[in-house]
């Protein structure tokens, strides 16, 4: 019996973790930094992805707006697994095989993850 690791990762837990790490003291608007943020339902494609609206500037955003995970076609759990496998020092080829992805997609994801970590450390 073969187990696919993607089936063991829970989407809801991934988004809960991102929220906890991103906003440990409560949500704030990525556009104006206001704390006057209300929830505005969930994403149609990723049901664990919360949407918000800023009551100060009126802009809408979600859990991933302004992060390295935003604007990509891979689900958050695939990004988290890619990061996990990178931490295990797997090659991009090995990660692609584990996640059943194209090697060029994994290369791009790994590059963006490394770049995001570097930017975060420089702040």
C-alpha positions in Angstrom: 0.0 0.0 0.0 1.3 3.4 -1.0 0.4 6.5 1.0 0.3 9.9 -0.7 1.6 12.5 1.8 -0.6 15.2 0.2 -3.7 13.4 1.5 -2.3 13.5 5.1 -2.1 17.3 5.2 -5.2 19.2 6.2 -6.0 22.4 4.3 -7.7 23.9 7.3 -4.7 23.3 9.5 -2.4 24.9 6.9 -4.5 28.1 6.8 -4.9 28.2 10.6 -1.1 28.0 11.0 -0.6 30.7 8.4 -3.0 33.0 10.3 -1.4 32.3 13.6 2.1 33.0 12.2 1.1 36.0 10.2 -1.2 37.7 12.7 -0.3 36.5 16.3 -2.0 39.6 17.8 -5.0 39.8 15.5 -5.6 40.5 11.8 -4.5 43.8 10.2 -4.9 45.1 6.7 -1.9 44.5 4.5 -2.7 47.7 2.6 -3.1 50.3 5.5 -2.2 48.3 8.6 -5.6 49.0 10.2 -6.9 46.6 12.8 -10.5 47.3 11.8 -10.9 44.1 9.8 -14.0 42.0 9.4 -14.4 38.5 7.9 -16.0 38.3 4.5 -16.6 34.6 3.9 -14.3 32.0 2.3 -12.7 31.5 -1.1 -14.7 29.5 -3.6 -11.8 27.3 -4.6 -10.1 26.9 -1.3 -12.8 26.7 1.4 -10.3 27.1 4.3 -9.0 30.4 2.9 -10.7 33.2 4.8 -11.5 36.5 3.1 -11.5 39.9 4.9 -12.5 43.5 4.4 -10.8 46.5 5.9 -13.3 48.9 7.4 -10.8 51.8 7.2 -9.6 51.6 3.6 -12.3 49.4 2.2 -9.9 47.0 0.5 -10.5 43.2 0.5 -7.9 40.6 1.0 -7.4 37.0 2.2 -5.1 34.9 4.3 -2.4 34.9 1.6 -2.6 38.5 0.2 0.9 40.0 0.3 2.7 36.7 1.0 4.9 34.5 -1.2 2.0 32.1 -1.4 -0.3 34.6 -3.1 -1.2 34.4 -6.8 -0.1 30.9 -7.5 -2.0 27.9 -8.8 -0.7 25.4 -6.3 -2.7 25.0 -3.1 -1.2 26.2 0.2 -0.6 22.6 1.4 1.6 21.9 -1.6 3.7 25.0 -0.8 3.9 23.8 2.9 5.0 20.3 1.8 7.5 21.8 -0.6 9.0 23.8 2.3 9.0 20.7 4.5 10.8 18.7 1.9 13.3 21.5 1.4 14.0 21.3 5.1 14.7 17.6 4.7 17.3 18.6 2.1 15.5 16.8 -0.7 16.5 17.8 -4.3 13.9 19.6 -6.5 13.7 16.4 -8.5 12.9 14.3 -5.4 10.3 16.9 -4.2 8.7 16.9 -7.7 8.3 13.2 -7.5 6.9 13.2 -4.0 4.4 15.9 -4.8 3.7 14.6 -8.3 4.6 18.0 -9.9 6.7 19.1 -12.8 10.3 19.7 -11.9 10.2 23.2 -13.3 7.2 24.1 -11.1 9.1 22.8 -8.0 12.2 24.7 -9.0 10.2 27.9 -9.2 8.4 27.2 -5.9 11.7 26.4 -4.1 13.3 29.6 -5.5 10.4 31.7 -4.3 10.4 30.1 -0.9 14.2 30.7 -0.5 13.8 34.3 -1.6 10.9 34.8 0.8 12.9 33.5 3.7 15.9 35.8 2.8 13.6 38.8 2.6 12.0 38.0 6.0 15.4 37.6 7.6 16.6 41.0 6.3 13.8 43.0 7.9 
